């Protein structure tokens, strides 16, 4: 069974939800293909030559084709966005699926001749009709319903300029998903909620399979030294996470500070906003780490991991990672959407108005923290481990091998 996986995001270091998803799929598909996995990945120039781990990807597959994109000037970027808006073509697809890039991908596929092509995210869906024309089967692996996420950002944004930007992005992304996804042989979604969203425009003739986000539990085992009263929120700080961090700093953390002296807040991940950095410089109990290649040590020192999200689609790796390490989690309903969790048993689910109280409650109750951490970790072993997802993928892959 030969499988080709195409991604526009290089997976290593695996320090974001999207990269963790690709990392998961590369490893599981390689096992199922018995090493016959071929990966084509773009590398964006802003990563720099030292910030991506090529040997790690090469070691996980038979062949890793790495495409380095040239530096994009500001004028070229603006031109791309204008052309995208005029043609209603998603700017991500416009960037990665230029005529030359598309031809390179298709030539590579002719050489590999896979039984199955896996496209990472709907942003690459414009390739589907070309791949099907070549006689190859196509599965689209998703981490979000991208148009739904863009819609949520549009609705919740107050800035007129930002609202216009999200509106255009929503329209273009919706057009991509609705025009191309139904042409695939199968779609993999991370949650039942996302399956329902896709079914609004994907006919029943196209299978949509639940392939959850998961973690390699072995890599999260071990003993972790907890820092007393340490509260951790994991980025990167794209708009949904950045807004959650702002709410955390403005409304939630001041309440925690008053009720629990000595509490510390760690905001971990790349692309922190100016507001976050300035908040850290003004106070003694807020720390902004910036990009880290491996967040495990910072999760490991946490007394609590928080997920105060109000927007999003898919499911959150930050919750899976925290639970895998036995850490108690406080989340909004949106933050843990799509995960089969029970409030008060696996984690605490609270609206933003009650969020601070839940943090204080756990900081003052070490037994409750240990209990939630233990029960959360058991959930990961049973439902969100690589072994569980491998069984799901194995059943799907065998259908294509017949």
C-alpha positions in Angstrom: 0.0 0.0 0.0 1.6 3.2 -1.2 0.4 6.4 0.4 1.3 10.0 -0.6 0.7 12.8 1.9 0.8 16.4 0.8 1.0 19.3 3.3 1.6 23.0 3.0 2.9 23.2 6.6 6.2 21.5 7.5 5.4 19.4 10.6 8.5 19.8 12.6 9.0 21.2 15.2 5.5 20.0 16.1 4.6 23.1 18.1 1.1 23.9 16.9 -2.2 22.0 16.6 -1.8 21.7 12.8 1.7 20.4 13.0 0.8 17.9 15.7 -1.9 16.6 13.5 0.5 16.2 10.5 3.0 14.6 12.9 0.3 12.1 14.0 -0.8 11.3 10.5 2.7 10.9 9.2 3.6 8.4 11.9 0.3 6.4 11.7 0.1 6.3 8.0 3.7 5.2 7.8 3.0 2.2 10.0 -0.1 1.3 8.0 1.7 1.6 4.7 4.6 -0.5 6.1 7.0 2.3 5.3 5.6 3.0 1.9 4.7 6.6 2.8 5.8 9.5 0.6 5.5 13.0 1.9 5.6 16.3 0.0 5.8 19.3 2.3 6.3 23.0 1.7 8.7 25.0 3.8 7.9 28.7 4.2 10.9 31.1 4.1 10.1 32.6 7.5 11.0 29.3 9.2 14.6 29.8 8.4 17.1 27.0 7.7 17.6 26.1 11.3 14.0 26.0 12.5 12.7 22.8 10.9 13.8 19.2 11.5 14.2 17.6 8.1 15.8 14.3 9.4 12.8 13.7 11.6 10.4 13.8 8.7 12.8 11.8 6.5 13.0 9.1 9.2 9.3 8.7 9.3 8.7 8.0 5.6 10.2 6.4 2.5 10.7 9.7 0.7 10.3 13.3 1.9 10.0 15.8 -0.9 10.6 19.3 0.6 9.7 22.3 -1.4 11.3 25.6 -0.2 9.2 28.6 -1.1 10.9 31.8 -2.1 10.8 34.9 0.0 7.6 36.8 -0.7 7.9 40.6 -0.8 5.3 42.9 0.7 4.2 43.9 -2.8 3.9 40.2 -3.9 1.9 39.4 -0.8 -0.5 42.3 -1.4 -0.9 41.3 -5.0 -1.7 37.8 -4.0 -4.4 38.9 -1.6 -5.9 41.3 -4.2 -5.9 38.6 -6.9 -7.4 36.1 -4.4 -10.2 38.6 -3.6 -10.9 39.3 -7.2 -11.1 35.6 -8.1 -12.6 34.4 -4.9 -9.8 32.0 -4.5 -8.5 31.3 -1.1 -5.2 33.1 -0.5 -3.6 30.0 1.0 -4.5 28.0 -2.1 -3.4 30.9 -4.3 0.1 30.8 -2.6 0.7 27.1 -2.6 -1.1 26.0 -5.7 0.3 28.3 -8.3 0.5 26.7 -11.8 4.2 25.8 -11.2 3.6 24.3 -7.8 0.6 22.3 -8.9 2.5 20.9 -11.9 5.4 19.9 -9.5 3.0 18.1 -7.2 1.3 16.2 -10.1 4.7 15.2 -11.6 5.8 14.0 -8.2 2.6 11.9 -7.9 3.2 10.4 -11.3 6.5 9.2 -10.0 5.3 7.9 -6.7 2.1 6.3 -8.1 0.3 5.9 -4.8 -2.8 3.9 -4.0 -4.0 6.8 -1.9 -3.3 10.5 -1.8 -3.9 12.3 1.6 -4.3 16.1 1.4 -3.7 17.9 4.7 -6.6 20.5 5.1 -9.2 21.6 2.6 -6.9 24.5 1.5 -5.3 22.0 -0.9 -8.7 20.7 -2.2 -8.2 22.4 -5.6 -5.9 19.5 -6.4 -8.6 16.9 -6.1 -10.0 16.9 -9.6 -6.5 16.7 -11.1 -5.5 13.8 -8.8 -8.7 12.0 -9.6 -8.1 12.5 -13.3 -4.7 10.7 -12.8 -6.6 7.7 -11.4 -5.5 8.1 -7.8 -7.9 8.0 -4.8 -8.0 11.1 -2.6 -8.7 11.5 1.1 -8.8 15.0 2.7 -7.6 15.2 6.3 -9.1 18.1 8.2 -8.3 19.7 11.5 -11.1 22.3 11.2 -14.1 23.2 9.1 -12.2 26.2 7.9 -15.1 28.2 6.6 -16.9 27.8 9.9 -13.8 29.0 11.8 -13.6 32.1 9.5 -17.3 32.7 10.1 -16.9 32.7 13.8 -14.0 35.1 13.6 -16.0 37.4 11.4 -19.0 37.4 13.8 -16.9 38.1 16.9 -14.5 40.7 15.5 -15.2 44.3 16.3 -12.7 46.1 14.0 -14.3 47.0 10.7 -11.1 46.3 8.8 -10.7 42.9 10.4 -14.3 42.0 9.9 -14.0 42.8 6.2 -10.9 40.7 6.0 -12.5 37.7 7.7 -15.7 38.1 5.6 -13.7 37.8 2.4 -11.7 34.9 3.8 -14.9 33.2 4.9 -16.5 33.5 1.5 -13.4 32.3 -0.3 -12.8 29.4 2.1 -16.5 28.3 1.9 -16.3 28.4 -1.9 -13.2 26.1 -1.8 -14.8 23.6 0.6 -18.1 23.5 -1.2 -16.7 23.3 -4.7 -14.0 20.7 -4.2 -14.5 18.6 -1.1 -17.4 16.6 -2.5 -15.1 15.4 -5.3 -12.8 13.5 -2.9 -13.2 9.8 -2.1 -13.3 10.4 1.6 -13.0 13.1 4.3 -11.4 12.6 7.7 -12.9 14.9 10.4 -11.7 15.3 14.0 -15.1 15.4 15.7 -18.7 14.6 15.4 -19.5 18.3 15.5 -17.3 18.9 12.4 -18.9 15.9 10.6 -22.3 17.6 11.1 -20.9 20.9 9.7 -19.4 19.1 6.7 -22.7 17.3 6.0 -24.5 20.6 5.4 -22.8 20.7 2.0 -21.1 17.3 1.5 -23.5 14.6 0.0 -24.0 11.3 1.8 -22.2 9.6 -1.1 -18.9 10.9 0.2 -17.8 9.1 3.4 -16.8 11.3 6.3 -14.9 9.3 8.9 -14.2 10.4 12.5 -10.4 10.4 12.8 -9.8 12.2 16.1 -6.7 14.1 17.1 -4.6 11.9 19.4 -1.3 11.8 21.2 1.5 9.3 21.5 0.9 8.5 25.2 4.4 7.0 25.6 6.0 10.4 24.8 4.0 12.1 27.5 4.7 9.6 30.3 7.1 10.3 33.1 7.2 12.3 36.3 6.7 16.1 36.2 7.7 18.5 38.9 4.7 20.8 39.5 5.4 24.5 40.2 3.0 25.6 42.9 0.1 27.7 41.6 1.4 27.7 38.0 -1.4 28.2 35.4 -0.5 27.6 31.8 -2.2 28.5 28.5 -0.7 27.1 25.3 -0.7 28.9 22.0 0.3 29.6 19.2 -1.5 32.9 19.3 -3.5 33.0 16.1 -6.7 35.1 16.4 -8.8 32.6 18.5 -6.0 32.0 21.0 -4.9 35.6 21.1 -8.5 36.7 21.9 -8.7 34.0 24.6 -5.4 35.3 26.1 -6.7 38.8 26.1 -9.9 37.8 28.0 -7.7 35.8 30.4 -5.5 38.8 31.1 -8.3 41.4 31.3 -11.1 39.6 33.1 -10.0 36.3 34.5 -6.5 36.7 35.9 -7.2 39.8 38.0 -9.8 37.8 39.9 -7.4 34.9 40.4 -4.7 37.2 41.5 -6.9 38.6 44.3 -8.1 35.3 45.6 -4.8 33.3 45.2 -1.7 35.2 46.0 1.4 33.6 44.5 -0.4 32.4 41.4 1.6 32.6 38.2 0.3 32.7 34.6 2.4 31.3 31.8 1.4 32.2 28.2 3.3 29.7 26.0 3.8 29.7 22.3 4.8 31.6 19.2 3.3 34.9 18.0 2.3 36.5 21.3 0.5 39.8 20.8 1.8 43.2 21.9 -1.0 43.3 24.5 0.3 40.0 26.0 3.9 41.2 26.1 3.0 44.5 27.6 0.9 42.8 30.2 3.8 40.7 31.2 6.1 43.7 31.6 3.6 45.5 33.8 3.0 42.6 36.3 5.1 40.3 38.3 2.9 37.2 37.9 2.5 36.9 34.1 5.1 35.3 31.9 5.2 35.2 28.0 7.6 32.6 26.8 7.3 33.0 23.0 8.0 30.1 20.7 9.2 26.9 22.3 10.1 23.8 20.3 8.6 21.5 22.9 6.0 22.7 25.4 6.0 19.5 27.4 8.3 20.8 30.1 6.1 23.9 30.6 2.9 21.8 30.7 4.7 19.5 33.1 5.3 22.3 35.6 1.7 23.5 35.4 -0.6 23.0 38.4 -3.5 23.7 35.9 -3.8 24.1 32.2 -6.5 26.5 31.0 -8.3 26.8 27.7 -10.5 29.9 27.7 -11.5 29.8 24.1 -14.7 31.4 22.7 -14.1 30.5 19.0 -12.8 27.6 17.1 -13.5 24.4 15.2 -12.0 20.9 15.4 -10.5 19.8 18.7 -7.7 21.1 20.9 -4.4 19.3 21.1 -3.5 21.4 24.1 -6.2 19.6 26.1 -5.1 16.2 24.9 -1.4 16.9 25.8 -2.3 18.2 29.2 -4.5 15.2 30.0 -1.9 12.8 28.7 0.5 14.3 31.2 -2.0 14.0 34.0 -2.7 17.7 34.3 -6.1 19.1 35.4 -7.8 21.3 32.8 -10.2 24.1 33.0 -11.9 24.8 29.7 -14.8 26.7 28.2 -17.5 24.6 26.4 -16.0 25.9 23.1 -12.5 25.0 24.2 -13.4 21.3 24.7 -15.9 21.1 21.9 -15.7 17.8 20.0 -14.0 15.8 22.8 -15.9 13.1 24.6 -15.3 14.6 28.1 -17.5 14.8 31.2 -17.6 17.9 33.3 -16.2 17.4 36.8 -14.8 14.0 35.9 -12.3 14.5 33.2 -11.9 18.3 33.5 -13.8 21.4 34.6 -16.0 23.1 32.0 -17.0 26.6 32.8 -18.3 29.7 31.0 -16.0 32.7 31.1 -18.0 34.3 33.9 -17.2 31.4 36.2 -13.7 30.6 34.9 -11.7 32.4 37.5 -13.6 30.6 40.3 -12.8 27.2 38.8 -9.0 28.1 38.6 -9.0 29.2 42.3 -11.0 26.1 43.3 -8.4 23.8 41.8 -5.4 25.8 43.0 -6.7 25.3 46.5 -7.5 21.6 46.2 -4.5 19.4 45.4 -6.6 16.2 45.7 -9.1 17.5 43.1 -6.2 18.3 40.7 -4.8 14.8 41.1 -8.2 13.2 40.6 -8.9 15.1 37.4 -5.4 14.5 36.1 -5.7 10.8 36.7 -9.1 10.5 35.1 -8.2 12.7 32.2 -5.1 10.6 31.5 -7.2 7.4 31.5 -9.5 9.0 28.9 -6.6 9.7 26.6 -5.4 6.1 26.8 -8.9 4.8 26.0 -10.1 7.2 23.3 -7.3 9.6 22.1 -4.2 7.5 21.9 -2.3 6.8 18.6 -3.2 3.2 19.0 -7.0 4.0 19.0 -6.7 6.2 15.9 -4.5 3.7 14.1 -7.3 1.1 14.3 -9.7 3.6 12.7 -7.2 4.4 9.9 -6.4 0.7 9.4 -10.0 -0.1 8.6 -10.2 2.8 6.1 -6.9 2.1 4.4 -7.7 -1.6 4.0 -10.8 -0.6 1.9 -8.5 1.2 -0.5 -6.0 -1.7 -0.7 -8.6 -4.2 -1.8 
